[in-house]
Amino acid sequence: SVLIRQRSRLALRTRIVLDAFVARIRYGSVRPRADLQRILVAQETKMLGDGFMLAPLLAKLRANYPAAEIVVLVSEKALPLYVSRPYGVVAMPFARC
């Protein structure tokens, strides 16, 4: 059961990367919008390493949108990673229903 979940997770991530690669080749690079004011990044991190994997995305968002307010929704376990406000982001915990 665990092995099947790991394989399907890898397959999904591989598919996402391939789709993004094909889109980049087909449509070219996309220029960032200058008028973007707020960005919400929502990732339910099940493991602490997922929070670390978010860092390159946050760095790229901050580089492309220096004036935008960036809010990250993360699990309560990953909240301490964002106490120092890396890249000027505001972290908020997911609300469990």
Disulfide bonds with the S-S distance in Angstrom:
none
